[in-house]
Amino acid sequence: FYQRIVESLGGQVSVVPHATTHLVMNQMCRTEKFYQCLNFVRFILKKSWLDKCQEEQRFVPVDEDDWLTCDDSTAANPLKRAIEKRLERDNRPLFSNY
């Protein structure tokens, strides 16, 4: 269903991680695709963002409410820290300047 929304708005569903810009998920879960895309995606979003895009018939700008976050708000959550570190990197190659 969501793949059809993306394609109807002129987007493409990527099958390779390095060509992925937005990762849309139901909930934060540790899947193989999640880990593969984590180094390349700019946005990790809730599916509600795609619903908003479908309503407006265009890709809408990403709001803070559209970001998919961990349910566990503790600072000790390693997945949350990994995502925050990834976002701070701002798409720089992993081992640049080493």
Secondary structure, DSSP 8 states (H G I E B T S, - for coil): -HHHHHHHTT----SSGGG--EEEESS----HHHHHHTTT-SEEEEHHHHHHHHHHTS-----GGGB---S---TT-HHHHHHHHHHHHTT--TTTT-
